[in-house]
């Protein structure tokens, strides 16, 4: 006699469950690997704006390194 090309009903559900299990395990592994690789967020980072007190008589302009660099890049 010839064998049937279709799997039995119990065999098909076990393959489906096995495939689902392996797909889920692969997804969990990929998420775990991504969580290890991604940088962690630092919650207690100091703010740069709070480092200097506000000027008492107004103004507030200061020639910082950032401003000096800007002026150097605008020269012709």
C-alpha positions as a printed Julia matrix, in Angstrom:
76×3 Matrix{Float64}:
  0.0    0.0    0.0
  1.07   3.59  -0.49
  1.51   6.03   2.34
 -0.68   9.08   2.59
  1.16  12.38   1.8
 -0.86  14.18   4.47
  0.34  13.91   8.08
 -1.97  12.63  10.77
 -4.02  15.18  12.72
 -2.07  14.67  15.96
  1.25  14.94  14.12
  0.34  18.29  12.52
 -0.59  19.91  15.83
  2.6   18.74  17.52
  4.67  20.21  14.69
  2.78  23.46  14.96
  3.36  23.62  18.7
  7.04  22.8   18.29
  7.46  25.48  15.66
  5.67  28.01  17.84
  7.86  27.08  20.77
 11.08  27.5   18.8
  9.89  30.77  17.25
  9.04  32.11  20.7
 12.4   31.01  22.11
 14.18  32.71  19.23
 12.25  35.92  19.79
 13.05  35.91  23.51
 16.73  35.37  22.73
 16.79  38.23  20.24
 15.1   40.6   22.7
 17.54  39.6   25.44
 20.51  40.21  23.14
 19.15  43.62  22.14
 18.64  44.58  25.78
 22.27  43.79  26.55
 23.62  45.74  23.57
 21.54  48.91  24.01
 23.05  51.65  26.18
 21.6   52.2   29.6
 19.93  55.49  30.54
 21.62  57.53  33.26
 18.91  59.0   35.49
 21.09  61.32  37.58
 22.85  63.28  34.81
 23.63  66.86  35.94
 22.19  69.63  33.82
 24.59  72.04  32.14
 22.31  75.06  32.56
 22.38  74.88  36.35
 26.18  75.07  36.54
 26.4   78.91  36.38
 24.38  81.41  38.38
 22.36  84.03  36.5
 23.99  87.46  36.09
 22.81  90.04  38.62
 22.75  93.08  36.3
 21.34  91.46  33.18
 23.26  90.55  30.1
 24.17  86.91  30.3
 26.47  86.75  27.29
 29.75  84.99  27.89
 32.49  84.07  25.49
 32.54  80.3   26.0
 34.46  77.67  24.06
 31.33  76.89  22.08
 30.94  80.55  21.01
 34.65  80.78  20.1
 34.33  77.67  17.95
 31.28  79.15  16.21
 33.13  82.36  15.4
 36.08  80.41  14.02
 33.81  78.46  11.67
 32.18  81.63  10.29
 35.44  83.28   9.2
 36.06  83.5    5.48
